[in-house]
């Protein structure tokens, strides 16, 4: 696994085959967000979009806490400074923090989450910007902003109610309490619960399944999942979906996939 130059001290970005692995790396502060962390995540998501050889990404973290969200200790005293590079880039990209946290301009390829330990506030908010989620049996989730007199600004009041039943979303958002990995699984907030220490391995298994599929087809499915939500009527959503399907069926990959099926062999997709 090769570490990429866009890594920062609080966000390690590596490539393993066709998979980008993004690791939050501020364990001494429970992986609370920092400018260096946001900078690394922003660069990782943009790289994922730009590089055709990257088919998906895994988001994970070092330490016994996945992410505690905003650094409340620093925020309360105004102590946390921003790096020169982060501030310079923010002048060009004002929403760089929202892009980093997957609230806006999410990459057009699948995002897989591997959570060990606590994922609270922003830690659960960023979860909602991912597509497939693996939680350790010791994982704890929660949108806890209201307990601190704050508002969940990364999109939970919008996304959470669309991803799990309304009453469960309301309970999480209004009570601000923790939920266990088993509850998250029961709610449909995560895909799978595995023993502690196994989330990254399981995430890599998902990644390899995705990487074995046609990349054009995968990106089209991701676009449809992200954009064709309940606000569209079923008829309008079907029309929009068909527009995505056309180029996929006309691709060389589609022909290769059908040929490989006929010849009873694995397909060799090229992304064309």
DAMOJO-V234394 format. One record per run of one state. SS is the DSSP state (2 for helix, 1 for strand, 0 for the rest). FROM is the first residue (numbers start at 1). TO is the last residue. If there is no record, write none. Layout:
BEGIN
SS,FROM,TO ; SS,FROM,TO
END
This chain:
BEGIN
0,1,1 ; 1,2,3 ; 0,4,7 ; 1,8,8 ; 0,9,10 ; 1,11,16 ; 0,17,18 ; 1,19,24 ; 0,25,26 ; 2,27,29 ; 0,30,34 ; 2,35,50 ; 0,51,55 ; 1,56,61 ; 0,62,64 ; 1,65,67 ; 0,68,71 ; 2,72,77 ; 0,78,83 ; 2,84,92 ; 0,93,95 ; 2,96,100 ; 0,101,109 ; 1,110,115 ; 0,116,116 ; 1,117,120 ; 0,121,121 ; 2,122,127 ; 0,128,131 ; 1,132,136 ; 0,137,139 ; 1,140,142 ; 0,143,144 ; 2,145,148 ; 0,149,155 ; 2,156,163 ; 0,164,165 ; 2,166,175 ; 0,176,178 ; 1,179,180 ; 2,181,187 ; 0,188,191 ; 1,192,194 ; 0,195,198 ; 2,199,211 ; 0,212,214 ; 2,215,227 ; 0,228,233 ; 2,234,249 ; 0,250,251 ; 2,252,263 ; 0,264,272
END
